[in-house]
Amino acid sequence: MGFSCGIVGLPNVGKSTLFNSLTKAGVPSSNYPFCTIEPNVGIVEVYDERLDNLSKISNSAKTVFATMKFVDIAGLVKGASKGEGLGNQFLANIMDVDAIAQVVRLFHAPDVVHIGDIDPIRDIEIINTELILKDMEFVEKAIDRLSKVARGGNKEAQSELEILEKIFKGLGEGNLARTVCESDEEVSVANKYQLLTIKPMIIVANIDEKFIGREMEDENFKKLVKYAEEKLKCDVLPLSAKIESEIAELSPDEAREFLDSMGMKLSGLQRLAIEGYKLLDLITFFTTGEKESRAWTIKRGTTAQKAAGKIHSDMEKGFIRAEVIHYDEFIKIGSWAKAREEGKIKLEGKDYIVQDGDIMFMRFNV
């Protein structure tokens, strides 16, 4: 599994339409609030052209792409932190995902109800306020508990208490924990208490079809990008859920032609996957051969031995060494056998840090 990404947003901003297009799951996306009551979960392949090329070179019988888990979470309304609407359920569901894709509406459609005029910054602030209020509850309770321990002279509790007080102050000023925490230690404390606003976030701007490829001509989009950069410290991904839903109905070849005609190189799924990998600092390594070519997702900084464990636990336990060549070099050479003949295959030990695009063959003994 690559990672789990929760798709959140106010009712009728295009969340479920986007989810349908990403997963082809066909979940309801009717034009009324709370259509998505239970969180819909979809597991989707993440297309990677590199793996396709490796599979062709190796004449693989099977090609296995990395996967992503998308969770379509019920629409949130003002007061969710106090249980309004489906608030408690929303907050519980969002706690379980690794990253948040917050969908905001920039498209105009009079027949699709909304809470008012198109105002993505207002919509974001409604959602973030509810997340902040819930985090403040968590932190306030933690401060109360830790204060008693800290007064007894516990240095660890005192240090943690200082961090929580800093986070609480920042939350009270309307800031997300992820923008308040500046050190690894502070982030660690925020994660310890499962704060909702510490999670990596991307804003998905559901734009009008006419603005595809020229998003900066949309004044709302320009304002949104500036706000996200300055206030949220996160990126904005523009896409049209309507267009993505049309792409989802096409065959791969038809989809490619459609994307070309729209001047788009990648689909929304591919771009969201790339952004998701950035958010969570994930990379991909490959294994390839006649039986199978496969993409594996790991955290950046993972060692060869730990990466072997992604393939099979026995490989990690009995790890001897890894034979490694980077994708770019492999493509130039054209085959594993030729790469071996030319001495381009490196032998790496258990502490080797796997790089994005590495092709690996694990040697192990059980």
C-alpha positions in Angstrom: 0.0 0.0 0.0 1.3 3.4 -1.0 -0.5 5.5 1.6 -4.1 6.4 2.7 -5.4 9.8 1.6 -8.7 11.1 3.0 -10.7 13.2 0.6 -12.5 15.9 2.6 -14.5 19.0 2.0 -17.8 20.7 2.5 -20.9 19.1 1.0 -21.3 19.3 -2.8 -17.8 20.5 -3.7 -17.1 17.5 -5.9 -15.6 15.1 -3.4 -17.5 12.0 -4.4 -17.3 12.8 -8.1 -13.5 13.0 -7.7 -13.5 9.8 -5.7 -15.6 8.0 -8.4 -13.2 9.2 -11.1 -10.1 8.1 -9.1 -11.4 4.7 -8.2 -14.1 4.0 -10.7 -16.0 2.7 -7.7 -19.3 4.2 -8.7 -20.2 5.4 -5.2 -23.2 7.8 -4.9 -22.5 11.4 -5.7 -26.0 12.8 -5.6 -26.7 16.5 -5.3 -27.5 16.7 -1.6 -25.5 17.0 1.6 -24.3 13.8 3.4 -24.8 11.5 0.5 -21.5 9.9 1.6 -22.4 8.7 5.0 -20.1 5.7 5.5 -16.5 6.4 4.3 -16.1 4.9 0.9 -12.7 3.3 0.5 -11.0 2.6 -2.9 -7.8 0.9 -3.7 -6.3 2.2 -7.0 -3.2 1.5 -9.1 -0.7 4.3 -9.4 0.5 4.2 -13.0 4.2 4.6 -13.4 5.7 4.8 -16.9 9.0 3.4 -15.6 7.4 0.2 -14.5 5.7 -0.2 -17.9 9.1 0.2 -19.6 10.7 -2.3 -17.2 7.9 -4.8 -17.8 8.4 -4.6 -21.6 12.2 -5.0 -21.4 11.9 -8.0 -19.1 8.9 -9.4 -21.1 7.2 -9.8 -17.7 4.1 -12.0 -17.5 2.7 -9.7 -14.9 3.0 -6.0 -14.1 2.0 -4.8 -10.6 1.8 -1.1 -9.9 2.0 0.5 -6.5 -1.4 1.2 -5.0 -3.0 4.1 -3.1 -6.0 4.0 -0.7 -8.5 6.8 -1.1 -11.1 7.4 1.6 -14.1 9.5 0.7 -15.1 11.1 4.0 -18.6 12.5 4.7 -19.0 16.2 4.1 -18.2 18.4 7.0 -20.3 21.3 8.2 -19.8 24.2 10.7 -20.1 22.8 14.2 -18.6 19.4 13.4 -16.2 19.6 16.3 -19.2 19.7 18.6 -20.9 16.8 16.7 -23.0 18.8 14.3 -24.1 17.1 11.1 -21.9 14.0 10.8 -19.1 15.8 12.7 -18.0 13.1 15.1 -17.9 10.5 12.4 -16.0 12.8 10.1 -13.4 13.5 12.7 -12.9 9.9 13.6 -12.5 8.9 10.0 -10.0 11.6 9.2 -7.9 10.5 12.2 -7.2 7.2 10.5 -5.7 8.6 7.2 -2.1 9.5 6.5 -2.7 12.6 4.5 -5.6 15.0 3.7 -6.7 16.1 0.3 -9.1 19.0 1.0 -11.4 19.6 -2.0 -12.6 23.1 -2.5 -15.1 24.3 -5.1 -14.1 26.8 -7.8 -16.5 25.5 -10.5 -19.8 27.3 -11.2 -23.0 25.2 -11.4 -26.2 26.8 -10.3 -28.0 23.5 -10.2 -25.5 22.1 -7.6 -26.3 23.6 -4.2 -23.6 25.2 -2.1 -23.4 27.2 1.1 -23.1 30.5 -0.8 -21.1 32.2 -3.5 -17.9 30.5 -4.7 -15.3 31.3 -2.0 -12.7 28.6 -1.6 -10.9 30.4 1.3 -14.1 30.7 3.3 -14.7 26.9 2.7 -11.2 26.0 3.8 -11.5 28.1 7.0 -14.8 26.4 7.9 -13.1 23.0 7.7 -9.9 24.0 9.3 -11.7 25.8 12.1 -13.5 22.5 13.0 -10.2 20.6 12.9 -8.5 23.2 15.0 -11.3 23.2 17.6 -11.1 19.4 18.0 -7.3 19.6 18.3 -7.6 22.2 21.0 -9.8 19.8 23.0 -7.2 17.1 22.7 -4.3 19.4 23.6 -6.2 21.0 26.5 -6.9 17.6 28.1 -3.2 16.6 27.6 -2.0 19.8 29.2 -4.2 19.2 32.2 -2.8 15.7 32.7 0.8 16.6 32.1 0.8 19.6 34.4 0.4 17.4 37.4 3.3 15.2 36.4 5.5 18.2 35.4 4.9 19.8 38.8 6.5 16.7 40.4 9.7 17.5 38.6 9.5 15.1 35.7 11.8 16.6 33.0 10.3 14.7 30.1 6.8 15.9 31.1 8.0 19.5 31.5 9.5 19.4 28.0 6.4 17.9 26.4 4.2 20.4 28.3 6.1 23.3 26.9 5.6 22.0 23.4 1.8 21.4 23.9 1.4 24.9 25.3 3.1 26.3 22.2 0.8 24.2 20.0 -2.3 25.2 22.0 -1.4 28.9 21.6 -0.9 28.5 17.9 -4.2 26.7 17.4 -5.9 29.4 19.4 -4.6 31.9 16.9 -6.2 29.9 14.1 -3.1 28.1 12.9 -2.8 24.4 12.0 -0.4 22.4 14.1 1.6 21.6 11.0 2.4 25.3 10.6 3.1 25.8 14.4 5.5 22.8 14.9 9.0 23.8 13.8 11.2 20.9 15.1 11.1 17.1 14.7 10.5 16.9 18.5 7.4 19.2 18.2 6.1 17.2 15.3 6.6 14.0 17.2 4.6 15.3 20.2 1.8 16.4 17.9 1.7 13.0 16.3 1.8 11.3 19.7 -1.6 13.0 20.4 -2.9 12.2 16.9 -3.7 15.9 16.2 -5.7 16.2 13.0 -4.0 19.4 11.9 -0.5 17.9 12.0 -1.3 15.7 9.0 0.2 16.5 5.6 -2.3 18.4 3.5 -2.9 19.3 -0.1 -5.7 21.6 -1.4 -7.5 20.1 -4.5 -9.1 23.0 -6.4 -12.1 21.7 -8.4 -12.0 24.2 -11.2 -14.2 25.0 -14.1 -13.4 23.0 -17.3 -12.6 26.2 -19.2 -9.7 27.0 -16.9 -7.8 23.8 -17.3 -4.2 24.6 -18.3 -4.7 28.3 -17.5 -5.7 28.2 -13.8 -4.0 31.5 -13.0 -6.6 33.3 -15.1 -9.2 32.4 -12.4 -9.0 35.1 -9.7 -10.3 32.7 -7.1 -7.6 30.3 -7.9 -4.9 32.9 -7.7 -6.1 34.0 -4.3 -6.3 30.4 -3.2 -2.7 29.7 -4.1 -1.4 32.7 -2.2 -3.5 31.8 0.9 -2.4 28.2 0.8 1.3 29.1 0.5 1.3 31.8 3.2 -1.3 30.5 5.7 -1.3 26.7 5.3 2.2 26.0 3.9 0.8 23.6 1.4 0.4 23.2 -2.3 -2.8 23.5 -4.5 -3.6 20.9 -7.1 -6.0 22.2 -9.8 -8.2 19.7 -11.5 -11.7 19.3 -12.8 -13.6 16.4 -11.2 -16.0 16.6 -14.1 -13.2 16.0 -16.6 -11.7 13.3 -14.4 -15.0 11.5 -14.3 -15.1 11.5 -18.1 -11.5 10.2 -18.3 -12.4 7.4 -15.9 -14.9 6.0 -18.4 -12.4 5.6 -21.2 -10.0 2.9 -22.1 -6.3 3.6 -21.5 -5.7 4.5 -25.1 -8.8 6.7 -25.3 -7.8 8.3 -22.1 -4.4 9.1 -23.5 -5.9 10.7 -26.6 -8.3 12.7 -24.4 -5.6 14.0 -22.2 -3.5 15.0 -25.3 -6.5 16.8 -26.7 -6.9 18.7 -23.5 -3.2 19.6 -23.4 -2.8 17.5 -20.2 0.2 15.2 -19.7 -1.1 13.4 -16.6 -4.5 12.5 -15.3 -5.7 13.8 -11.9 -5.0 10.5 -10.3 -1.4 10.6 -11.5 -0.9 14.1 -10.3 -2.5 13.5 -7.0 -0.3 10.4 -6.5 2.8 12.5 -7.2 1.7 15.1 -4.8 0.8 12.5 -2.2 4.3 10.9 -2.5 5.8 14.4 -1.9 3.5 14.9 1.1 4.5 11.7 2.8 8.1 11.7 1.5 7.6 8.3 -0.2 9.7 6.8 -3.0 9.4 3.8 -5.3 11.8 1.0 -6.0 11.3 -1.8 -8.5 11.8 -5.5 -9.0 11.7 -6.9 -12.5 12.0 -10.3 -14.3 10.1 -12.6 -16.6 7.5 -13.6 -14.0 6.8 -10.1 -12.7 7.7 -6.4 -12.7 6.5 -4.7 -9.6 6.7 -1.2 -8.0 7.2 -1.0 -4.2 6.5 2.1 -2.1 8.7 2.9 0.9 9.6 6.0 3.0 12.6 8.0 1.9 15.6 7.0 3.9 14.7 3.3 4.1 17.6 0.8 4.2 18.0 -2.1 1.8 17.2 -4.6 4.5 14.0 -2.8 5.5 13.0 -2.5 1.8 13.5 -6.3 1.4 11.0 -6.7 4.2 8.4 -4.9 2.0 8.7 -7.8 -0.4 8.7 -10.6 2.2 9.5 -10.7 5.9 11.9 -13.7 5.3 14.0 -11.5 3.0 14.5 -9.0 5.8 15.3 -11.6 8.3 17.8 -13.5 6.1 19.1 -10.5 4.2 22.6 -10.9 2.7 22.9 -8.1 0.1 21.1 -6.3 -2.6 22.0 -6.1 -6.3 21.1 -2.6 -7.4 21.0 -0.5 -10.5 19.1 2.7 -11.0 16.3 2.8 -13.5 17.9 5.6 -15.7 21.1 3.5 -16.1 19.2 0.3 -16.7 17.1 1.8 -19.5 20.3 2.9 -21.3 21.8 -0.6 -21.1 18.7 -2.5 -21.9 18.9 -5.7 -19.8 19.9 -7.0 -16.4 22.3 -9.5 -18.1 24.1 -6.8 -20.0 24.2 -4.6 -17.0 25.9 -7.4 -15.1 28.4 -8.0 -17.9 29.3 -4.4 -17.9 29.8 -4.3 -14.2 27.0 -1.8 -13.7 25.2 -3.8 -11.0 26.2 -2.6 -7.5 26.3 -4.9 -4.5 24.9 -3.1 -1.5 24.7 -4.1 2.2 21.9 -3.9 4.7 22.5 -0.2 5.5 22.4 1.0 1.9 19.7 3.8 1.6 17.4 2.9 -1.2 16.9 5.7 -3.8 13.8 6.5 -5.8 14.0 4.5 -9.1 16.4 1.8 -7.8 15.9 -1.6 -9.4 16.8 -4.3 -6.8 17.4 -8.0 -6.6 17.5 -9.2 -3.0 19.9 -12.0 -1.9 18.8 -13.7 1.3 19.1 -16.9 3.2 16.4 -18.3 5.6 
